[in-house]
């Protein structure tokens, strides 16, 4: 059994927004992971599931599968970081080991020193000519 304490969860909207706008991101087939600097020495995570995924049963299953992957890789999670997961539709058919493998790969990618993780924002025209 895993002897490490389980990570704390993000609850406030401003904590999620901080990860979205200040953190690095990495997309997998099952979720988009945002990694941002958090409280010193604490590992925290948050999960977002939209109604695009389906009803409450599907959204809760997506959260359970992601939570299981986080708990499985507790020792590999970076200390002092906030992780935010945005579930994608393919997670509804995924098995837990697949999601765990995707999380492990995303963490390795985000922790590489040469990985920028910057999201590309499209330049929208104002529509005025």
NORHULIN-V55355 format. One record per residue. N is the residue number from 1. RES is the residue in one small letter. PHI is phi as a letter, one per 30 degrees, with the letter a starting at -180 (999 if undefined). Layout:
n=N res=RES phi=PHI
n=N res=RES phi=PHI
This chain:
n=1 res=x phi=999
n=2 res=x phi=d
n=3 res=x phi=d
n=4 res=x phi=d
n=5 res=x phi=d
n=6 res=x phi=d
n=7 res=x phi=d
n=8 res=x phi=d
n=9 res=x phi=c
n=10 res=x phi=d
n=11 res=x phi=b
n=12 res=x phi=d
n=13 res=x phi=e
n=14 res=x phi=d
n=15 res=x phi=d
n=16 res=x phi=d
n=17 res=x phi=d
n=18 res=x phi=e
n=19 res=x phi=d
n=20 res=x phi=d
n=21 res=x phi=c
n=22 res=x phi=c
n=23 res=x phi=c
n=24 res=x phi=d
n=25 res=x phi=b
n=26 res=x phi=b
n=27 res=x phi=c
n=28 res=x phi=b
n=29 res=x phi=d
n=30 res=x phi=c
n=31 res=x phi=a
n=32 res=x phi=c
n=33 res=x phi=c
n=34 res=x phi=c
n=35 res=x phi=b
n=36 res=x phi=b
n=37 res=x phi=d
n=38 res=x phi=b
n=39 res=x phi=d
n=40 res=x phi=d
n=41 res=x phi=i
n=42 res=x phi=c
n=43 res=x phi=c
n=44 res=x phi=b
n=45 res=x phi=b
n=46 res=x phi=b
n=47 res=x phi=b
n=48 res=x phi=c
n=49 res=x phi=b
n=50 res=x phi=c
n=51 res=x phi=d
n=52 res=x phi=d
n=53 res=x phi=d
n=54 res=x phi=k
n=55 res=x phi=d
n=56 res=x phi=d
n=57 res=x phi=d
n=58 res=x phi=d
n=59 res=x phi=d
n=60 res=x phi=d
n=61 res=x phi=d
n=62 res=x phi=e
n=63 res=x phi=d
n=64 res=x phi=d
n=65 res=x phi=d
n=66 res=x phi=d
n=67 res=x phi=d
n=68 res=x phi=d
n=69 res=x phi=d
n=70 res=x phi=d
n=71 res=x phi=d
n=72 res=x phi=d
n=73 res=x phi=c
n=74 res=x phi=e
n=75 res=x phi=d
n=76 res=x phi=c
n=77 res=x phi=d
n=78 res=x phi=d
n=79 res=x phi=d
n=80 res=x phi=i
n=81 res=x phi=b
n=82 res=x phi=c
n=83 res=x phi=c
n=84 res=x phi=b
n=85 res=x phi=c
n=86 res=x phi=c
n=87 res=x phi=d
n=88 res=x phi=c
n=89 res=x phi=d
n=90 res=x phi=d
n=91 res=x phi=d
n=92 res=x phi=d
n=93 res=x phi=c
n=94 res=x phi=d
n=95 res=x phi=c
n=96 res=x phi=e
n=97 res=x phi=d
n=98 res=x phi=d
n=99 res=x phi=d
n=100 res=x phi=d
n=101 res=x phi=d
n=102 res=x phi=d
n=103 res=x phi=d
n=104 res=x phi=d
n=105 res=x phi=d
n=106 res=x phi=d
n=107 res=x phi=d
n=108 res=x phi=d
n=109 res=x phi=d
n=110 res=x phi=d
n=111 res=x phi=c
n=112 res=x phi=d
n=113 res=x phi=d
n=114 res=x phi=d
n=115 res=x phi=d
n=116 res=x phi=d
n=117 res=x phi=i
n=118 res=x phi=d
n=119 res=x phi=d
n=120 res=x phi=d
n=121 res=x phi=c
n=122 res=x phi=d
n=123 res=x phi=d
n=124 res=x phi=d
n=125 res=x phi=d
n=126 res=x phi=d
n=127 res=x phi=i
n=128 res=x phi=c
n=129 res=x phi=c
